[in-house]
Amino acid sequence: MQQPSIFSPKPQGMTLSEFNARIEQVLNNDARLRSQWVIAETSDLRLNRSGHCYTELLEKDDQGTTIAKVGAAIWASNYGSLYHKFLKATGQVLTTGMKVLVNVTATFHRLYGIKVIINDIDPSYTMGDMERQRQEIINRLKEAGVFEMNKQLPWPDVPQRVAIVSAAGAAGYGDFMNQLGHNPYGLQFYTCLFPAVMQGAQTVPTVLAALDRINRHIDLFDCVVIIRGGGATSELNSFDNYDLANEVAQFPIPVIVGIGHERDVTVLDYVAAMSVKTPTAAAEWLIQRGTNALAHLDELQDAVVNAVRDTVAEAREHLAYFTSLIPAVARGIIDTNRIKLDNYTRNIPFAANNLIANQQTRLERALERMADAVKTAMHREQQRLQALDEKATLLSPVNTLQRGYALVRKDGKCATAADQLQPGDQVTMQFADGAANATVN
């Protein structure tokens, strides 16, 4: 007798387990749902005590909204090989938040529901997606015109005042400080730690906060060092962040980035003024900068010493040369001046005669001018005396009396007005030819 199919209709209804059994039979027997390559993002990835790995596979739209989700598992028998395969190819462990290309098989359990089993993983897709995200950040920075800004800042000759962004107890920070403080050249560096979380969700906000604190005291520092020691490459994903890269790119003093191992590269390595592989390498770079300055100072010192030595030697040569010339120059000067003296001596009589002749000529000319001046002055004075004589003659009282006038004197004095005389006064009247006495009536 033929058994009824599980899909036979039951007018009275079926139990949930029967309904799930139908789904289980259809889903698990459909070859199209086996060994399919699926692109998704991991979420809530965890490993249990049995060695099984459980996660959720998500799909998000451009706004970050989840539009599809399914539970997934990697059985312990397969997890070890997939883990090492992914780690070897990408340098990272499989973790939450990664874009992956996985080979899955859909399964349905009437008690636990639908789940996909991850059979394989393509690490190259994840590497490409990580590089794509990194390149998108780089392109955004270039479009904003800030990508090269920190690289273009001038470096001090010796950057000694160093602001450090790192975790206080981290091994990388300890390596950096030990290398810097115990350098064999005795160079002194002045450091200040601005603590930050260097892995996990708090990395970006705490590093940004540390940079903000440094920026408020920017005049105290020559450069910033952002360092973190080695670890899983996945722990460095936080440094592939646009906001953090944008802040480093526009930071007002040079930034040195020393994060991870030799193979690790983050966006910060592209935008910082200097990128080194490890915290120790960051310290070595600062020390090398100092030793270069010392070497330059030594070169300058040697150049100054050589220049002084050459100048002194040249001056000595000049001095010796001029010293050897002194006797000859002195003899030449003496001979020249002796000749001049002889010439002067021979010329003295001629010069004296010429001087005496010139002075005699001048004296004769002066005497001639003096005689002419005396004659002119005497003639002028004679004319003046003649004029005065004529004027005195015209103004003489005798001439006046001769014209019919008389002088009236009272008591020997001339009377010049009528009111000076009184009746009965005795006066004398002087005429041109004599005098007569009279009484005033």
Secondary structure, 3 states (H helix, E strand, C coil): CCCCCCCCCCCCCCCHHHHHHHHHHHHHCCHHHCCEEEEEEEEEEEECCCCCEEEEEEEECCCCCEEEEEEEEECHHHHHHHHHHHHHHHCCCCCCCCEEEEEEEEEEECCCEEEEEEEEECHHHHHHHHHHHHHHHHHHHHHCCCCCCCCCCCCCCCCCEEEEEECCCCHHHHHHHHHHHCCCCCCCCEEEEEECCCCCCCHHHHHHHHHHHHHHCHHHCCEEEEEECCCCHHHHHHHCCHHHHHHHHCCCCCEEEEECCCCCCCHHHHHCCEEECCHHHHHHHHHHHHHHHHHHHHHHHHHHHHHHHHHHHHHHHHHHHHHHHHHHHHHHHHHHHHHHHHHHHHHHHHHHHHHHHHHHHHHHHHHHHHHHHHHHHHHHHHHHHHHHHHHHHHCCHHHHHHCCCCEEEECCEECCCHHHCCCCCEEEEEECCEEEEEECC
